[in-house]
């Protein structure tokens, strides 16, 4: 179907010059398409042929908000009130000035349009009323647009500020910055954030200007802020001193006067109230609904920043505590030549990335040595991951070390990150590496050579930056000879070898270790430090310690929790240190009682002298003999001094 006729806006008959309403309609059209009130008033003044045109609104008094031309005399205030009350237009005539035409507008703030000039006539009142109606709608449109743009600008600024808040790592400084920016953005004198400590039933205000330390502690069930957090609703107070909830004590103490305030609750991601955000003394008036919306929007970002910063502080604090614990537990205790040499070697190796193979019997402290290498090196701030290779099968070991993709095998319900990835940038400690299967050894060797892994069931090659330390209580040389350990992997792991001596070969370290473990265990048991009696010290030194340092540590832990007295007595050790089934059973085979007794005495004296580091006087005292009697006994047994000295 074809259109029979087209018509544009400008072709409208009402807009033609011959139409008496054309000029008025064109003015209405311009009003609805103009964004500047002064330009609109200029067009209205031209349409009515008057020199003065203005918009008036009533706040505390009548105020001209926009005008064109010069006002001849004072505003007809009495008539202005009648125009609003009657919602009708009027013409005011005065012999001393030009007539004035006043009409109401339906704007939200009830503006009045005033026209003044000698050409004003009664016939123009109807046209003025129509123009006033259109003008009122346009004023509300412009006001809504201005408020929307203001809201957008506030949101944009809030988002920009949230990025700067994310860089703050301390809650105190973060709260101060949020308060500063809120005061600037929302146009108020001061701002405070109240963090709710529910356990202590306290509100902690920060910043609290005029209060020593900048923090104020208040009960959570009092005042305006208390109402806000418990009701979970905002509160606006136009006159603080007339509100019974307002606590004036802070003002009296600081000399500051609170005039009005706005307070909104703060919520975390789970909608739990975590505090309140308060603005004080709006600059240039009272707080309104736009301020409340803006503060609530700002509070969302503030809540997120506060929650994240507090969690970060907790993580940093926990990390520091764990690092301190790890450092304490990586201490190498003892003054024996072997331990002094070990500490020196670790000091030199810690700064390198060389692979280190740590050898020693079970319980000699191989993981402590590995931890010490990590803690003293440049990777100390990165992870230290330990893996017990003996506890894992070949298939499970591969998954644990390199990770696996979802669906790689039957039980692979999700992707699993392996130990190599977890240790990125840090140290991976492979304990009991001698128990690793040959298949696992081949895969480990490939990773060490290529410095990259591939998850089980995956195809992507993932580079890794990890220092590898290994330990075993097995004789790897024998395992290599028996084809049970790959020779190429052995050479790759044993670039540097640390051999930890058993505790029985360094008796001078027994008591320092015992005191160290006892002090730590007493602290864990929350009891006073126990002293060790001389008899108990002798018993500790005479024990053979087949479990090495681990056995001594476990012993001290049990004593710290079970000992009844204020010091460790011989009886406290009797039920723990069971003697060997026969310390010298090999000496008695095929011998008579006399020879077996002599052999036992010889071996016992040798051990005593060794325990006392070759000091014959101390050894004699330890054996309960005078020094001369010890020499006499040794001559009777056919022993020479050089035979017993280490």
HELIX and SHEET records of a PDB file:
HELIX    1   1 UNK A    9  UNK A   11  5                                   3    
HELIX    2   2 UNK A   13  UNK A   15  5                                   3    
HELIX    3   3 UNK A   22  UNK A   32  1                                  11    
HELIX    4   4 UNK A   37  UNK A   48  1                                  12    
HELIX    5   5 UNK A   77  UNK A   86  1                                  10    
HELIX    6   6 UNK A  122  UNK A  124  5                                   3    
HELIX    7   7 UNK A  125  UNK A  165  1                                  41    
HELIX    8   8 UNK A  171  UNK A  186  1                                  16    
HELIX    9   9 UNK A  212  UNK A  214  5                                   3    
HELIX   10  10 UNK A  223  UNK A  231  1                                   9    
HELIX   11  11 UNK A  240  UNK A  242  5                                   3    
HELIX   12  12 UNK A  249  UNK A  254  1                                   6    
HELIX   13  13 UNK A  289  UNK A  329  1                                  41    
HELIX   14  14 UNK A  337  UNK A  350  1                                  14    
HELIX   15  15 UNK A  366  UNK A  375  1                                  10    
HELIX   16  16 UNK A  389  UNK A  391  5                                   3    
HELIX   17  17 UNK A  394  UNK A  402  1                                   9    
HELIX   18  18 UNK A  419  UNK A  422  1                                   4    
HELIX   19  19 UNK A  433  UNK A  435  5                                   3    
HELIX   20  20 UNK A  438  UNK A  450  1                                  13    
HELIX   21  21 UNK A  476  UNK A  481  1                                   6    
HELIX   22  22 UNK A  487  UNK A  493  1                                   7    
HELIX   23  23 UNK A  503  UNK A  505  5                                   3    
HELIX   24  24 UNK A  507  UNK A  509  5                                   3    
HELIX   25  25 UNK A  510  UNK A  525  1                                  16    
HELIX   26  26 UNK A  534  UNK A  542  1                                   9    
HELIX   27  27 UNK A  548  UNK A  562  1                                  15    
HELIX   28  28 UNK A  570  UNK A  574  1                                   5    
HELIX   29  29 UNK A  585  UNK A  587  5                                   3    
HELIX   30  30 UNK A  593  UNK A  611  1                                  19    
HELIX   31  31 UNK A  616  UNK A  623  1                                   8    
HELIX   32  32 UNK A  627  UNK A  636  1                                  10    
HELIX   33  33 UNK A  641  UNK A  644  1                                   4    
SHEET    1   A 5 UNK A  62  UNK A  68  0                                        
SHEET    2   A 5 UNK A  52  UNK A  58 -1                                        
SHEET    3   A 5 UNK A 112  UNK A 116 -1                                        
SHEET    4   A 5 UNK A  97  UNK A 104 -1                                        
SHEET    5   A 5 UNK A  90  UNK A  94 -1                                        
SHEET    1   B 6 UNK A 216  UNK A 219  0                                        
SHEET    2   B 6 UNK A 202  UNK A 206 -1                                        
SHEET    3   B 6 UNK A 188  UNK A 197 -1                                        
SHEET    4   B 6 UNK A 273  UNK A 282 -1                                        
SHEET    5   B 6 UNK A 261  UNK A 267 -1                                        
SHEET    6   B 6 UNK A 235  UNK A 237 -1                                        
SHEET    1   C 5 UNK A 384  UNK A 388  0                                        
SHEET    2   C 5 UNK A 427  UNK A 431  1                                        
SHEET    3   C 5 UNK A 467  UNK A 472  1                                        
SHEET    4   C 5 UNK A 356  UNK A 360  1                                        
SHEET    5   C 5 UNK A 496  UNK A 500  1                                        
SHEET    1   D 2 UNK A 452  UNK A 453  0                                        
SHEET    2   D 2 UNK A 462  UNK A 463 -1                                        
SHEET    1   E 2 UNK A 531  UNK A 532  0                                        
SHEET    2   E 2 UNK A 567  UNK A 568  1                                        
END                                                                             
